Amino acid sequence: MSQIPFPGGLPVKSDSKSPKLSRRQMLGSAGKVAVGSAMTPLIQSAILSCASAAETGLKGVAGIDRVTILPGKTYLRGWAGYGEPPQSNVNRRPREAAAPAPGTPAPAVTWSKVSGPGTVTFADAKALITTATFSAPGAYVLRMTARDGNSESSSTLDVSVEEPPPPKQLDAVYTKNFKIHSPLWSARSKALMVNWIPHCIDQINRTDLTQGPGGIDNFVEAGKKLRGEPHGAHKGYVFSNAWVHQTVESMSIALMIDPQGDPEILRAREKMRATLEDWIPKILAAQEPDGYLQTAFTLPRVGPRGNIDPGPFPHWERRGDHEGYTAGYFLESAINHYLMTGKKDTRLYNAAKKLADCWYANLGPAPKKPWYDGHQEMEQALVRFGRFVNDMEGDGRGTKYIELAKFLLDCRYNAARNDRERMEYDQSHLPVIQQYEAVGHAVRAMYNYSGMADVAVETHDPDYQSAVKSLWDNLVNKKLYVTGGVGSGETSEGFGPNYSLRNAAYCESCSSCGAIFFQWKMNLAYHDAKYADLYEQTMYNALLGSTDLAGENFYYTNPLDANVGRAPWHTCPCCVGNIPRTLLMMPTWVYAKSPDGVYVNLFVGSTITLENVAGTDVEMAQATDYPWSGKLALTVNPRAPRTFAVRIRVPDRSVSKLYRNTPDAGGVTSIAVNGRPVKPVIERGYATITRAWKAGDKVEVELPMKVQRVRAIDRVEATRNKVALRYGPLLYNIEQADEDINKVLSPDAPLTTEWRAGLLGGVMVIKGKFADGSPMIAIPNYARVNRDKALPLEGALPLGGDGAVRPARRPPTSVVWIRES
């Protein structure tokens, strides 16, 4: 397993001043390490080479750039010593630090303010581990200086100090019955509903799978065990229940999409309803009397050597058993099933409350148990479920679940039984409020940060807000792929150092789902369109193309240099249900609400009714061919005339500092209300129109749609001398099926668009010429690798020990980044 440099990727901003020393003097200082009285696990893991330490001299590392939300503090964890800074503990037990060399004084450190508009107060300016507070918002630079009597080394970090977000978050729009009219989204949602979800049902119903076993049969056998009947052992991974819970939620969401008479969708709906009626009693029968639900804890397990371990298996002991992962998906599936039935079928909803109550009864402050799971899903699910219970039942009945979510997050690092359990891999290397860099397993990270964003909103805790905003800033401006995907794969299924964005990316489909959840919650918290800009980018590129156009195969990983085809199944119980449940939850992504109006975040031809906007229900009907066209007609139909604001996102394609887009294609070309041009106020990226609305009022918007060249900043080594192409929210690929993808594109080559109805279900292509004069054609990234049937399938490739696919060493056939002269 590769490791990430501490404390946040190179280069470190430092300034070392060392006198000339003889080799003997340098060797006499070898191995000297200075740390504070409370060393972090990251520092404890260091072993510095004596020769290297002597040759490189004293070094100091201030830490990671971050954001601080007033009136909060920032947590400083410096390092001072010799040789290279220690590497962080990714997923191995920390090792002891090297002992100081005899007769050499330990370095002394001092923190100071270099620049910034206000006063900086350090809790202890002479401690490596301390805190700092700020008197005013603005950009600050802090310096840590280390001295040992012979030499001096300085290192700085940047702190952006910001005002807190609005006191009340926007209201989420629950998924409910809605219509999709968009040609693109109609086709994609139909493929998921007619082919992919039924395929998942069939796979989960099978009892003979050798790759990815353990579907509904685990629930059947667990039910037998609880009834005292003969039963079999658990199949598949310990967290295989996730397949079932995610697919239940996917079916529930799909059944809220109006079929509009389509016979294929109607047949698929019949299968989904029959499946739910078959599965739900089996799921409920596997729930233990106290509410606990995970079949791997009810049934005997097959050991690695084929031996049967009959159990019992104690709950909330092993970090890697995914107890919160499967439980969280069950809570989320219950929400959408309850909504799908018009709040009439309470079976899953009541079972979910019973499960959440079981967790609440056992986990919490003393005398209850402190604990955290290795895979964070329960944290965000508990907040979602708690809010839902509050909305459905009132009287704060769901608040205890939100409190439990915060407790589980606060337990990370703090409730570890030893340093072995503190790892960047599952974001337990530091207390969550002291985490400022996106590290570790990408899906776990996105779920962790999503849950933290929830807690920040619920508690208004400035330390939570600071950590969340710092993590967002690090992710978006140092570790985000141009497709909106996350996770380079340099660590186990996870993140590499800052600016390390190799094109053989990991970008697991589930991490894209998590990135959407995280950005969406930031949008709700900050009322800012830039977060919707980012989840649109991830949705249209990193996630939309995770399944093929037919909806029959999917990508577990989504590298930008593609060299394998999609596969029908995978050994890991995650993406297959996460993809449809995320993509189909369209009303939630398209709209948000506030007491004074509606936020339009995505442009998708659709019709949905939003409840209780300024005291009335409002039907919102979008007519648009976006992303092929920038024209949008939005009809606002309040049940009764009301005055409120309609806020329409003004797209910004340049939110991330990693990428430069030319020519500019942001803003709006025109906006008219009932045929009359208006000049709305732009607030936090939204064009705001406040008026007395009545049924039939129409807002017409035109967005600029241009072919853009995208170039990454020079610090991203993998994309130097390369260019990507964008049209609207869509990134484009060139493919071996059309041309030699190793050819070079001139920076000034004219680029045009052309609609091709017969290609890949109907797409807008980008046309141009390579530097040698040969024609170039680029297709949308989501439609990549749909024509080469000879490629090996992703699922047929060898798997690593963590279940992650290791891409074959073969040249790519489809690329996002094009060589540029």
N, C-alpha and C positions, 0 to 999 in steps of 0.2 A: 504494500500500500504506500503510495507516495505521500509526502508530507508537505504542508504549507508553511512557508517561512513566517516566523513570528517577527513583528506583531501585525502584519497586514500586507505583506507583499513588498517587493522591492521596486524602485530604489528607495532607500531610507534617506530622508533629508538630514544630513549630518555634516558636521564640520570638525574634524579632528586635528589637534595641534600636538604633535609628539616630537620631543627632542631626539636627536640621534643617539642611539644606544649601541653598545657593542653587542655582538651575538651572545656573549656570555651573560650580559645584563638582561637581554631580552629573554633568554632561556630561563633566567632566574625568576622572571615574572610569569612564566608559563602557567596556564591553568587557573590564573587568578580570576575569580568571578565575584562581583559585588551584587548583592541582592538586598532587598528590604527585609525587615523583620518578618514579614508575611509574604513568602514567595508564592507566586502563582504556579499552578500545575504546569503551565507552559514553560516557565523558567526552570522548574524542577526537572524537566525532561532533558535539559541541555547537558551534553558532555562535550567539552571543548578540547580540541587537540592541543597539546603543549606546544609543539613546534608552530602550529598555525597561530596560536594565541600570541606567541612571542613575536612572530613576524608581522602581525597586523596591528598590534598595539591596542590601547584603550579605545573602546567604542561605547557610545550611548545610543539608545533608541527610545524616543519619546512615546511612540505608539501610533495609533491609527487616527487619521482625520475623522472628524465626526460633527454631528449637529447637536446643539443643546437647546432645549425648549425652556424658556423662562417660566417660572423662577427656579428651574431645576439646576442640578449640578452635573458636571461631567466627571467620570471616574478615570483617573490617570493610573496607568500601570507601566512604569518605565523599566528599562533594563540597562545595566551598565556592567561591562566586563571586557574580556579580551577574546580575540578571534571573532568568528562569525556569530551573530546572534542566534540564540537557540531556536530550534524548530518546534512547532506546536505538536501536541499529542493528538494525532488524527484518530487512531483507534487502537493504540497500543498503550501498555502500562508505562507511566512516566518513569524515568530513570533519575538517579541522584545526580546533582550538579557536581562538577569537579571541585575538589577541595582547594582553598586558597593556597598560593605558594608561601612558604615560610618567610617571614621578614618583610613582606610587601604589604603596605597599608591598603585597606579596602577603599575603593573609590567613594568619594562623597558626591552627592548630587544636589542640585538646586534647580527649582522650577522658577520661571519668570515669564512675564508678559513681554512679547516682542512688539506687537502692534494690536490695535483694536480700539473701538470708540469709547469703551467704558473701563471700569475698574475690574480687575480680576483678583479674587481672593482665594488663596490656596489654604486648605485645611492644615497642611504641613508642607511648606515649600522645600524642605530638606529630606523628604521621604520619597522613595521610588513609587510607592503605592499611596495615593492620596486623592483628593477631590479638589475641584475648582468651581467657583461660582462667578457669575458675570452680572454686572449692573445694568447693562443695556444691550439691545440687539445689535448685530453687525458681524463683520468678519474679524476674527482674532487669529493671531499666531502665538503659540506658546512654545517656550524653549526649555529643554532639560539639558543641563550642563553637568558633566561628570568630570571629576578631578581626582588624581591619585598622588599628587605631589611632584610627579615627573611629567605628566602629560594631561591634556584636557581634550574632551570631546563633547560636541554639542549636537543636538538633534531637535527638530521642530515638528510640530503638528498643527494643522489648521482646525479651527472650531468656528462653525457658522452658528451664531446665536440668533434664535428666532422667537417671535411671539407665539403663544399657544394657538392651536386650532380653534374654530368656533366652539362655543360651549355645548351646542347640541348638534349631533350628527344628522345627516339626511336620513330619511326613512327609506328602507329598502322596499322594493316592490316584490311581493310574493308572486311566484309563478302560479298562474291560474289559466283558465281557458282563454286561448288566444288564437289568432289566425296569422299565418305567414303568407305574404304575397310576393316577396322578393324572389326573382327567378333563381338567383344563386342559392339563397338560404332554403328555398323550397326544395331544390334538388338535393342539397346536402342533408337537410333534415329528413327527407323521404328515404334517402339511402340508409340513414341510421335507423329509422323506424321500420323499414320494410326488410332490410337485410341484416344490419349489424346487431341490433338488439335481439331479433329472433335467433341469430346465430349464437349469441351469448347464452340465450335460454337453452338451446340445444346442447351446447357444451357443458353447461352447468348441470343439466339433467342426466348427462352420461355418467356411467359408473365404470367405464373401461378406459378412461384417459390415462396415458402414461406420461404425457407432458402436461403439467398443470392439472393434476387431479384434485378432488376435494370440493365438490359442489354441493348441491342440495342433499346428496347422500349423507354428508356429515351430520346434517340436521336430523335426518331420518334416524340415523343410528343413535344420536344423542337422545332423541325422544324415547327410543326403545330403552336406553340405559336408565333414564329417569323414571320410566314406568316399571322397571324391574324385569324387562324382557331380554332375551339373548340379543347381543349386539356386536358389531364389528369395531375395529380400531379406526382412529382418525386417519384421514387421507390428506396428502399434500402438505403444504407449508402450514405452520401453526396459525397463520393469519388468512387461511384460504376462505374463511367466512366472508371476507371483503368482496369476493366475486358476487356473492348472492345479494348482499346489502346494496351494493352499488347498482346492480342490475334491477333490483326492486325500485330503487329511486329513479333510474332511467326509464323504466316502464311507466311509473307514475307520472313523470314529467311528459313523456310522449303521449300519454292518454289525455293530457290537457291541451294538446295541439289539435285544432279543428281539422279533421280530414278533408273537409270541403268536397265530400263525395268521391274521393279517389278510391277506387275499388281495392287497390293493393294495400293502401294504408288501412282501409277498413278491415281487411283480412288480418293484417298484422295486429291491429287493435284487439281483435277477437282472441288471438293467441296470447297477447299480453294479459288480458283480463282473466283468461282461463289459467294462465300460469300463476298469477297473483292468488287466485282462489285455491290453487294447488299448493303453492309454497307457503303462504302465510300460516296456515295451521301447523305445518311442519316446523317453521321457524319458532312459533310460539311454544310448541311442544318441547323444544330444546332449551327453553329458558328455565334456569334453575329456580327453585322456590323463593330464594331471596332476591331474584331479579337479575342475577349474573347471567351473562350470555356470551359464551365462546366455546364452540364444540371441542376445541383442542384441550380444554380443561375439564370437560365432562367425560370424554372418551379416552380409552387407552391410546397411547401413542406408539408408533413404530420407530425404534431407535435407528441410528445410522448403520448398525450392523444387522438390521432386520429383527432385532429382539423387540419384544412387546413390553413397554413400561405401563403397568396398569394404573399408575397414579397412587394416591391423589396428588394433584399438582397445586401447590399453594398459590393463591391469587396475589397479585401485586408484589412479586418477588423478583422475577427475572426481567431485566430491561428489554430483552430481545424478543419477548413473546407477543408483542403487538396487541396487548389487551385493550389499550386505549384506541388503537388504530381500528380494530374491528368494531368496538363499542361505539365509537364516534360515527362511523358510517351507518350503523343501525339507527342512531338518533336522527341523522339527517334523512335517511330513507323514510322514517316515520312521518316527518314533517310533510314531505310532498305527497305521500300516500294519503294522509289525512286531508290535505287540500284537494287532491284529485277526486276524492269521494264527496266533495262538498261538505266536509266536516261531519259526515254521517257515519263512516266506518271508523271506529275508535280503537280497533284491535291493536294495530301497531303503535299508535300514539300512546295508549295506556301502557303497553309493554315497554315502550321507550322511557316513560316516566318511572316505571318500576326499576328499570336498569339504572337510570340516572340516580334514583334514590338509593340504590344499592351502593353505588360508588360514593355518594355523599355520606352515607352512613358509616363507611369504612375508612375513607381518606379525608384527611384534614388535620387541623392543629390538634395537639394532644388533648385528650387521650386517644384520638384517632391516629391514623398512620400517615407519615410523610412518604411521598413516593412520586416518581415520574417515569413515564414510558419512554422507551427508546425511539418510538415513531410517533410523532405528534399529529394526532387527528382529533382525539377527544377534546383537546383544549379549545379548538375553534368550534367543534360540534356542540359542546356544552354551552357556549355563549349563544350560538344560533338557536339552540333548543330552548335555553332560558328565556331569550327574548320572545320566542314564539309562544311559550307557555304564558308569559306575561300578557302578550297580546290576545291570546285566546281566552284566558281565564281571569286575568286581572289580579289585583290584590298582591302583586309582587311574588306570585307563587313560583315563578321561574328564577328569581334572583339568586337563590341558593346554588343553582347550577352555574351561574356566572361567577359566583364567588369561588366555587370549586375549580373552575377553569383557571382563575388567577392563582389559586393555591398550587395547582399542578405546575404552572409555569414558574412560580417562585421556588418550587422545590428543585428545579434543574440546577445542578451543581451543589446547591445547599443541602440537599437530602442524600447526596451520594454517600455510600457506605465506605468508600475508599477512593483513592485517586484513579484506580482502574476504571471506575464508572464515570469519570469526567473526560469527555472527548469532544473534539470539534465535530466528529462524525455525526453526532446526534444533538449538537448545540448545547451540550452540558458542560463545556469547558470553562464557562464563567457564568455567574448569575445573569439572567436574561437582561436585566437593566444595565449591565455592563458590557453588553455585546454591541459592537459597532461595525463589524465586518461580516459579510455573508460568507459563511464557511460550511464545510461538511457536506453531507448527503443533501442533494438539492431539493428533493421532495420534502424531506423532514424539515429542512430550513424554511421553505416557503410556507409550510403549514405552521411552523413555529412562529414565524413573523406575522402571519395572518392572525393567529390567536393573540399575539401580543398587541396587534393593532386593535383588535376587539377590546381587550382589557384596557388599553390606553383610552379608548372612547368611553368605556363604562366608568372608569375611576378618575379620569382627568389627572392621573399621576404624571407629573412632568418627567420623572426618570424613565417611565415606560414610554412616554411620548418622545423623549430624546433618543432612546435606543431604537425605537421604531423608525424615526425619521433618519437616523444615522444609517441603519441597515438599508433603508430604501435608497438613500443617496449613494451608498457604496455599491449596491446592486445595479442601479440604473446608470451610474456614471463611470463604473469601472468593471462591471462583470456581465453586462447584458448583451446578448447577441442581437444583431440587426433584425432578426425575425421575431424578437421578443422572447426567444427561448432562454433558458437558464441552465447552467451546469456544464462546464467544459469537459468533465470526466477525468481530470487529472488526479483527483482523489476518488475514492470509491463512490461511483454514481454521483459525484458532487463537483464542488467548486475548486478552481485552481487559484493562483495568485491574481492580484489586480492586473487588468489589461491582458491577461492570458486567455485569449479567446480563439483557440485552435478550431479550424473548420471541420475537423473530424470530431465534432462536438458530441456531447452526451445528450443534453436537452431532452430528457425523458418526457413523454407526454404528460405524465402526472405532475411533473414540475411545472409545466406550462399551465395546467389547471391551477396549481397552487399560486403561481404568479398572478393569474387572473383574480383569484380570491383576494390576494394581498393588495393589488392595485385598486380593486373595487372598494375594499374597505377604506383605503386611503382617500378615495374619492368621496365616500360618505363622510369621513371625518373632516376633511379639509374643504369640501364644497368646491373643489378645483378640477377643471376639465383635463389638466395634464395627466392625471391618473387614468382617466378614461381613454385618453390618447394612447396610453401605454397598454391597457388591457385590450384595446382594439387591435393594436399591433400584434400582440401575442395570439389573440383569437384567430385573426385572419391568416396568420402565417404559421407559427409554431404548432398550433393545435388543429386548425381546420383541415390541414392536410395529413393529419396523423392516420386517418383511414384513407383507403383508396376511394376513387370516385364511385365505385360500385357498392361500397360499404361492406366489403367481404374480407378485407385484411387490414392490418394496422401496424404502425410503427411503435415499438416500445421506446426507441431512441430516435431522435430527429437531427442527425448531423447535417451541416450545411453542404458538405461534400458527400453526396449520397452514392453508395456503391452496392446496396442490397435492396431487394424488394420487400414489401410488407408481408407479414405472416398472418395466418388465421388465428393463432393462439400464442400464448406465452406461459412460461412456467411460473411467473410472478403474478399474484392476485392483486392487480392494481389498475393498470391503464384501461383494460377492456371495458370496464363499467364507468370509469371516471370520465372518459372522453365523451360519451353521449350525454351523461348527466350534466356535464358542464356546457357543452355546445347547445343543448336543447333548452336550457333555462333562460330563454331569450328575454322575457319581460324584465327579469331581474337586471340584466346587463344593459338593456336599452333605456330604461327609465329609473329615475329616483324621484323622491318627493320631499317637500318641506312644507311647513304650515302655510307658506304663502305662495306655493307654486309647484311646477313640474320641471324636472331636469331631463333633457333629451341627450343621452350619452352616445347612442349608436344610431346609425341610419339604416334601418332594415324595414322593407315593405311589410307592414304588419298592422293588426288591429287589436287593441287591448283596452280594457276599462280599468282606470286607476280609481281606487276608492278614496273618498274623503279628501278631496283637494279643495281647500277653502270652503269646506262644508258641503260639498256635493261630489258625486261621482262624475268622472270625466273620461269619455272614450277618446283615445288618441289613435288616429289612423294615418299611417305613413304610406305614401306612394312614391317609390323610388327604384331606380335600377342601379343604385350604388352597390358595389364600388366601380361599376363600369361607367357610370355617369355621375356627375356632381349635382344633379337636379333632385330636389326633394320637395314634395308637397305634403304638408302636415295639416290635417283637418282636426280641429279641436271641438269636441262635442260634449260640453257640460250638460248634465241632466237638468240643471237650472242655471240661468245666467249668474255669473260670479266674476268678481275682479280678482285676478291672481297673475302671477308671472309665469311665462313659458321661457325657459332658459335653454338655448340650443348650443351645443358644443361647437366651438370654432376650432377645427382641427389644427393641431400643431405637430408637424412631423419631426421636430427637432428637439424633443424634450431631453433626450440623453445627450450629454456632452461628448459621448464617444464618437458620434457620427455627424458629418456635415452633408447637407442636402442642397443640390443646385439643379435647376433654379428654385427659388422660393415658391412654395405652393401652399402656404398657410393662409389663414383668414377666410373670409367669405367674399364672393363676387357680388352678390346682391341678396337682399331680403325684402319681401313684400308681404303685406297683410291685406287679404281680400283685394288683391290686385294693385294696391297702392304701396310704392316703395317706402321703406322706413330705415332709419339709421339707429339701430338699438345701441344701448350702452353695453360695452364689453366688460364683464365682471368675472374675474378669475377664469378666463377662457370661455365664458358663455355669453352669447348674444342674448340679452334680456329684454323681453317684450312684456310689459305690464299693462293690462287693459281690462275692460269689462268684456269677458268672453261670452259668446252665445253659440248655440249649436250651429254648425256649418261654417264657422270662421276658419279661414284657410291661410296658412303661412307657407309661402313659397321661398325656398332657399336655393341658391346656386353656389356650389363650392368649386374652387379652382382645381382642375384635374390636369396635371402635367406629368410628363415623364421626367423623373428626377434621377440624377446620378448621386449615389451615396458613397462617401469615402470615410473610412475610419481615421481617427487621429493616429499619428505616427507611432504612438506607444503600443498600438496593437500590431504586433509583429506579423501575425498570420495574414493580415490584409494589406500589407504594404504593396504599393504598385498594383493594386486591384481596385475594382469599382463594382458596386452593386446597382441594380436598377429598381426603381420604385414607381408605381402608378397608384395614386391615392394611398390607401392603407396597405396595398399589396406589394410584397417583394417578389422579384422574378428570378427564374433560373434559366440557364441555357443547358441543353441536354444533348448527349451524344446521339440521340434519336434524330436530331435535326442538323447537327453540325459538329465540327471538331471543337470541343470545348477548351482546348489548349490554345486557341488562337487569341490574338490581341485585339482589343478595341481601342481606337484612337479617342483621346479626350474630347475632341471636337467633332466626332462623327455624328451626323444628324440622326435623331431617333424619333420614330413616329409610332402611332398605335393603329391597330386594325382589328376589327371584330371578326372572329371566325366562329360561326355558329356550329360548324361541323367538327371542331377540334375540342377534345377533352370536355365535352358537355356544353360547349359554348364559352369561349374566353376571349378577352382582349389581349392580343399579343403585342409585344414591343418589337419593332423592326428597325434594322440598321445594317451597317456594313462593317466587317472587321477591317483591320488596317491593310490587309492584302487585297481588299476589294470584294471578298466573298460575302454573301448575304448572312446576316445574323437574325435569329428569331429567338425571343425569350418568352417563356410561359409563366403564369403565376406559380409561385412556390408551392401553394397548396395542391396544385395539380401535378407536381413532379412525380416521376417514376410511375407512370400509369400505362406506359406503352411498351416497355422492355420486359417481356415475359421470361427471358432467359436468365435473369439475375437470380443468384441464390437468395433464398428467403431469410430474413433476419432471424426468425425463430429456429432455423436449421443450423445456425452458426454455433460454435462452442460457447459455453457460458462460463463466466468467472465464478469464483466461490460465492459471490454475493448475488448471483443470479443475473448479473448484468451481461448483456451481449458484448462480446469483443469483436468489433467489425473486422471483416476479412481484410488482409493486406492486398488489396487490389485497387486499381485506379478508379476514381469516381466517374460516374456516367451522367451526373446532374450536379451543377454547382450554382451557388448564389453569387460568389465573388468571381469576377471576370478579370483576366489579366489586362492591364492597361499600359499602353506605351507611354 
